[in-house]
Amino acid sequence: MKEKLLQEVQAQQQRLFDLSCQIFDFNEIGGTEHRSAKLLADELESNGFTVERGIGNQDTSFRAVWKNGEGGPNIGILGEYDALPNKGHACGHHFQGTAAVGAAIAIRKIMDGSDKPFTLTVYGTPAEETYGGKI
């Protein structure tokens, strides 16, 4: 399973790099990450996840869910994508949010149709560097 997961991540390498570069260029600080959140949520949606946008009264948040059967554990992955005020992506959130999305897509692809039921939930968490959108 570990090898399959690695292969799926490597297959996405260029796409994930391109996404992270776009988010880096957007340079959106907390609460204004509209393009970054849309980019990541759209990527998950195009890969079979059901996406709910603007959760927790945060315009730039999202929750993306994929279910493999019914029941089982719920695996949660957090993704950040905000920039620091006046410093850009010095904390690397352009990579962190993209890595979360890439990991979720890879897990979905290798587990799709397995006999192990579980739910995979990706939380797009805005404003980590300012007012704490994770809360």
C-alpha positions in Angstrom: 0.0 0.0 0.0 2.9 2.4 0.8 4.3 1.9 -2.7 0.9 2.5 -4.3 0.5 5.7 -2.3 3.9 7.0 -3.3 3.2 6.2 -6.9 -0.1 8.2 -6.8 1.7 11.2 -5.2 4.4 11.1 -7.8 1.8 10.9 -10.5 0.4 14.2 -9.3 3.8 15.9 -8.8 3.6 18.4 -11.6 0.0 19.3 -11.0 0.6 19.8 -7.2 3.7 22.0 -8.0 1.6 24.1 -10.4 -1.1 24.5 -7.7 1.4 25.6 -5.1 3.0 28.1 -7.4 -0.5 29.6 -8.2 -1.2 29.9 -4.5 2.2 31.5 -3.9 1.5 34.1 -6.5 -2.0 34.8 -5.2 -0.4 35.8 -1.9 -3.7 36.1 -0.1 -3.7 36.9 3.7 -6.2 35.4 6.2 -9.8 35.8 5.3 -9.1 36.9 1.7 -7.9 33.5 0.3 -10.8 33.3 -2.2 -8.7 32.2 -5.2 -6.5 29.8 -3.1 -9.5 28.1 -1.5 -11.4 27.8 -4.8 -8.3 26.3 -6.5 -7.9 23.6 -3.8 -11.6 22.9 -3.4 -12.1 22.7 -7.2 -9.2 20.2 -7.4 -10.8 18.0 -4.8 -14.2 18.3 -6.4 -12.7 17.2 -9.8 -11.3 14.2 -8.1 -14.5 12.8 -6.7 -14.9 14.7 -3.4 -18.1 16.4 -2.3 -17.2 19.9 -1.4 -19.0 22.3 0.9 -17.7 25.8 0.8 -17.8 28.6 3.4 -18.2 26.4 6.4 -18.0 27.8 9.9 -19.1 31.2 8.7 -15.7 31.6 7.0 -16.0 32.6 3.3 -12.7 31.0 2.4 -13.0 27.7 4.2 -14.2 24.4 2.8 -14.8 20.8 3.7 -14.3 18.1 1.1 -15.6 14.6 1.8 -15.1 11.2 0.1 -16.7 8.0 1.5 -15.6 4.5 0.9 -18.6 2.6 1.9 -20.5 3.3 5.1 -19.2 3.4 8.6 -15.6 3.1 9.7 -13.2 5.8 10.8 -13.2 9.4 9.6 -9.7 10.5 8.6 -9.3 14.2 8.7 -6.6 16.3 6.8 -6.1 20.0 7.4 -4.9 22.3 4.6 -3.7 25.8 5.1 -3.2 28.3 2.2 -3.0 31.8 3.7 0.0 34.1 3.4 1.6 36.2 6.1 0.9 40.0 6.0 3.8 41.8 4.4 5.8 38.5 4.2 4.0 36.4 1.7 4.2 32.6 2.0 7.2 32.6 4.4 5.6 29.7 6.4 5.0 27.6 3.3 1.3 27.3 3.4 1.2 27.4 -0.4 2.8 23.9 -0.1 1.0 22.8 3.0 -2.5 23.2 1.5 -1.5 21.6 -1.7 0.2 18.7 0.0 -3.0 18.0 2.0 -5.0 18.0 -1.3 -2.5 15.7 -3.0 -2.4 13.3 0.0 -6.2 13.1 0.0 -6.4 12.4 -3.7 -3.8 9.7 -3.5 -5.5 8.0 -0.6 -8.9 8.1 -2.5 -7.3 6.6 -5.6 -5.7 3.7 -3.9 -8.6 2.9 -1.5 -11.5 3.4 -3.9 -13.5 0.2 -3.9 -11.6 -1.5 -1.1 -13.5 -3.5 1.5 -12.5 -1.2 4.3 -15.1 1.5 4.9 -14.0 4.9 6.0 -14.6 8.6 5.3 -11.9 11.0 4.2 -12.4 14.6 5.1 -10.2 17.5 4.0 -10.7 20.8 5.9 -9.6 23.9 4.1 -8.6 26.1 7.0 -8.2 29.8 6.3 -6.5 32.6 8.3 -4.1 30.4 10.3 -1.7 33.3 10.4 -4.2 36.0 11.5 -7.4 35.2 13.3 -7.3 31.4 13.4 -9.8 30.2 10.9 -9.3 26.6 12.1 -11.3 27.3 15.2 
